[in-house]
């Protein structure tokens, strides 16, 4: 079996944004960009699995079937799909908790133009020639080329110093999520099915991250998630119905950021500091955005990025 490595680097927004994540095989082997850059990052998780299967899941565009950015997911969901053969996630990347609670582990399936089924290529096995002999000798990605990040660099360290062995609890959680996605994909889903599935995943994730959740706390958390889902569905349905002008693209991204910021505030109003950090993996005064300006620049151009974030 080959080695699949989760990689990350901070975006140019740094502390205000989630890390970009991508996947590579071994050390300096083939890398899959997951909507963004595929060099310049630091390794933070690793597992064994078929690199040929991972490559088929990634697809020629390296997006792993995450068809519409900010609708089905972001780089985290694409990376998780590619890492599926190794049974690991990009948990540990900054902003991953927010991303997973928003889109789910392997992204939103959706319907219509942004339908994004997860083809796991279960019959594919073996290793890519580009990955054979790609030894995992350190924690940094020393490949040359632009990653799209600003000031990011791989950390030094001996082999395995960054490896995060999943706990039994995490292994069970990943298994349960995989089973939930398998059941969901077997059906011809509509908007109500999508909402119910999103709520089911969220319920499992808060149980995994928080442990025992009393009924009052769970009720308010589920209400916050439902509000997020309704707002996100309304926003993305409008986005799917027509081709957006640059001004509408700016508004779409701003609205998406506002929705996720409101969700973080809702969670902060429900949970005390310690529990908030346990769930979101950042403190309550850290408000993150998931829309990566480097990816937005590739999709929409510099003017749209400046319209959203100003000059950065």
C-alpha positions in Angstrom: 0.0 0.0 0.0 1.1 3.5 -0.6 1.2 6.6 1.6 -1.3 9.4 1.5 -0.3 12.6 3.3 -2.5 15.5 4.3 -0.8 18.8 3.7 -1.7 22.4 4.8 -0.6 26.0 4.6 -2.1 29.3 5.8 -3.8 31.4 3.2 -2.8 35.0 2.6 -5.5 36.1 5.1 -3.5 34.2 7.7 -5.2 34.3 11.2 -8.6 35.3 9.8 -9.0 32.3 7.5 -8.9 28.5 7.4 -5.8 26.7 6.2 -5.7 25.5 2.6 -5.3 21.7 2.5 -4.2 19.3 -0.3 -2.9 15.8 -0.5 0.3 14.2 -1.7 1.7 10.7 -1.9 4.9 10.0 0.1 7.5 12.7 0.1 7.8 14.8 -3.1 5.5 12.4 -4.9 2.4 13.4 -6.9 0.2 16.0 -5.2 -3.5 16.9 -5.7 -4.4 20.5 -5.3 -8.0 20.3 -4.0 -9.1 23.5 -5.8 -5.9 25.4 -4.7 -2.1 25.1 -4.5 -0.3 21.7 -4.3 3.1 22.8 -3.0 4.6 24.7 -0.1 2.7 23.1 2.7 3.5 21.1 5.8 2.4 17.5 6.4 0.2 17.0 9.4 -1.5 13.6 8.9 -0.7 10.4 7.0 -2.1 7.0 6.3 -1.7 4.0 4.0 -4.0 3.4 1.1 -4.1 2.9 -2.7 -2.6 6.0 -4.4 -4.1 4.9 -7.7 -7.6 4.9 -6.1 -6.9 8.3 -4.5 -5.9 9.6 -8.0 -9.2 8.3 -9.5 -11.2 9.9 -6.7 -9.3 13.2 -7.2 -10.2 13.2 -10.9 -8.3 15.2 -13.6 -9.3 18.5 -12.0 -8.1 17.3 -8.6 -11.4 18.5 -7.0 -12.6 15.0 -6.1 -16.1 15.7 -7.4 -16.6 18.8 -5.2 -18.3 20.5 -8.1 -19.1 24.0 -6.9 -16.8 25.9 -4.5 -18.6 27.2 -1.3 -21.7 25.2 -2.4 -20.6 21.5 -2.0 -17.6 22.3 0.1 -14.1 23.7 0.1 -10.6 22.3 -0.2 -11.1 20.3 3.1 -13.9 18.2 1.7 -12.0 17.5 -1.5 -8.9 16.5 0.5 -11.0 14.2 2.7 -12.4 12.5 -0.4 -8.9 11.9 -1.8 -7.7 10.6 1.6 -10.7 8.2 1.8 -8.5 5.1 0.8 -6.2 5.9 3.8 -9.1 6.3 6.3 -7.9 9.7 7.5 -9.1 13.3 7.4 -7.7 16.8 7.4 -8.7 17.3 11.0 -6.1 19.5 12.6 -6.1 22.0 9.8 -7.1 25.5 11.0 -10.8 26.0 10.3 -11.5 22.4 9.6 -14.0 22.1 12.4 -16.0 25.0 10.9 -15.8 23.6 7.4 -16.9 20.1 8.5 -19.8 21.4 10.6 -20.8 23.5 7.6 -20.4 21.1 4.7 -20.0 17.7 6.3 -16.9 15.4 6.2 -17.1 14.6 2.5 -19.1 17.6 1.3 -22.7 18.3 0.4 -24.2 16.1 -2.3 -26.7 18.6 -3.5 -29.0 18.4 -6.5 -29.3 20.3 -9.8 -26.2 21.9 -11.5 -24.1 21.5 -8.4 -24.9 17.8 -7.8 -21.7 16.4 -6.4 -21.9 12.6 -5.8 -18.9 10.9 -4.2 -17.5 8.2 -6.5 -15.2 6.2 -4.2 -13.9 4.0 -7.1 -14.0 0.9 -4.8 -12.7 -1.4 -7.5 -9.5 0.5 -8.0 -6.3 -0.6 -6.2 -2.6 -0.4 -6.6 -0.1 2.4 -6.7 0.7 5.2 -9.1 4.1 5.1 -10.8 4.7 8.7 -9.5 4.1 7.5 -5.9 6.2 4.4 -6.0 9.5 5.0 -4.2 8.4 8.4 -3.0 9.7 8.1 0.6 8.2 10.0 3.4 11.4 11.5 4.8 10.2 14.6 6.5 7.3 16.8 7.4 7.8 19.6 4.8 6.9 19.7 1.2 10.2 20.7 -0.5 8.8 20.7 -4.0 9.5 23.9 -5.9 6.8 26.1 -7.4 4.1 28.4 -6.2 1.6 27.2 -3.7 -0.5 30.3 -3.8 0.2 30.9 -0.1 1.9 33.9 1.3 4.8 33.4 3.6 4.0 29.7 4.2 6.7 27.2 4.6 7.0 23.5 5.6 8.2 22.8 9.1 11.4 20.8 9.6 11.5 17.6 11.5 12.4 14.0 11.5 10.2 11.4 9.8 7.0 10.8 11.6 7.3 13.8 13.9 4.0 15.2 12.6 2.1 11.9 12.4 -1.2 12.0 14.2 -2.5 8.5 15.0 -6.3 8.6 15.0 -7.9 7.7 18.3 -10.4 4.8 18.6 -13.1 7.4 18.9 -12.1 9.1 15.7 -11.8 5.8 13.8 -15.4 4.9 14.9 -16.6 8.4 13.9 -15.1 8.2 10.5 -16.6 4.7 10.0 -20.0 6.0 11.0 -19.8 9.0 8.7 -18.7 6.7 5.8 -21.8 4.5 6.4 -24.1 7.5 6.5 -22.8 8.8 3.2 -23.1 5.3 1.6 -26.8 5.2 2.7 -27.4 8.7 1.5 -25.9 8.2 -1.9 -28.2 5.2 -2.6 -31.2 7.5 -2.7 -32.5 10.0 -5.2 -32.3 12.9 -2.9 -34.2 16.2 -2.8 -33.9 19.3 -0.7 -35.6 17.8 2.3 -33.3 14.7 2.2 -30.3 17.0 2.0 -31.4 19.0 5.0 -32.1 15.9 7.0 -28.7 14.4 6.1 -26.9 17.6 7.0 -28.6 17.6 10.4 -27.7 14.0 11.0 -24.1 14.6 10.2 -24.0 17.6 12.4 -25.6 15.7 15.3 -22.9 13.0 15.0 -20.2 15.5 14.8 -21.2 17.5 17.9 -21.4 14.1 19.8 -17.9 13.2 18.6 -16.4 16.6 19.4 -18.2 17.4 22.6 -19.0 14.0 24.1 -22.0 14.1 26.3 -24.4 16.9 25.2 -27.4 17.7 27.4 -30.8 18.0 25.6 -31.0 21.8 26.1 -27.5 22.3 24.6 -28.2 19.9 21.8 -31.5 21.7 21.0 -29.8 25.1 20.6 -26.9 23.7 18.6 -29.3 21.9 16.2 -31.3 25.1 15.9 -28.1 27.0 15.0 -27.2 24.4 12.4 -30.7 24.5 10.9 -30.4 28.3 10.5 -27.1 27.9 8.8 -28.6 25.2 6.4 -31.6 27.3 5.5 -29.5 30.4 4.8 -26.9 28.5 2.9 -29.5 26.6 0.8 -31.3 29.9 -0.1 -28.0 31.5 -1.1 -26.7 28.6 -3.2 -30.0 28.0 -4.9 -29.9 31.5 -6.2 -26.3 31.0 -7.3 -27.2 27.8 -9.3 -30.0 29.4 -11.1 -28.0 31.8 -13.3 -24.5 32.8 -14.2 -23.4 35.5 -11.8 -22.0 38.8 -12.9 -18.8 40.0 -11.1 -20.8 42.2 -8.7 -23.1 39.2 -8.0 -20.0 37.0 -7.4 -18.8 39.5 -4.8 -22.2 39.5 -3.1 -22.4 35.7 -3.1 -19.0 35.3 -1.4 -19.7 38.1 1.1 -23.1 36.5 2.0 -21.4 33.1 2.4 -18.9 34.6 4.7 -21.6 36.4 6.7 -23.6 33.2 7.0 -20.6 31.3 8.5 -19.7 34.2 10.7 -23.3 34.3 12.1 -23.1 30.5 12.7 -19.9 31.0 14.7 -21.6 33.7 16.8 -24.6 31.5 17.3 -22.4 28.7 18.6 -20.5 31.2 20.8 -23.8 32.3 22.4 -24.6 28.7 23.2 -21.4 27.2 24.5 -18.9 28.5 27.2 -15.4 29.2 26.1 -14.0 25.7 26.9 -16.8 23.9 25.1 -16.6 26.3 22.1 -12.9 25.6 21.7 -13.6 21.9 22.0 -16.1 22.0 19.2 -14.6 24.7 16.9 -10.9 24.2 17.7 -10.4 27.9 18.0 -11.2 30.4 20.7 -14.5 32.3 20.7 -12.8 35.6 19.7 -11.4 34.1 16.5 -13.8 34.5 13.7 -12.8 32.5 10.6 -13.8 32.6 6.9 -13.7 29.6 4.6 -13.5 31.4 1.2 -9.8 31.2 0.2 -8.8 34.3 -1.7 -6.3 32.4 -3.8 -9.0 30.0 -5.0 -11.4 32.8 -5.6 -8.8 34.6 -7.7 -8.5 31.5 -9.9 -12.3 31.2 -10.2 -13.4 34.9 -10.5 -10.4 37.1 -10.9 -8.6 39.8 -8.9 -11.4 42.4 -9.0 -13.8 40.0 -7.3 -11.2 39.2 -4.6 -10.7 42.8 -3.9 -14.4 43.4 -3.9 -14.7 40.9 -1.1 -11.5 41.4 0.9 -10.0 44.6 -0.3 -6.3 44.8 -1.3 -4.5 41.8 0.3 
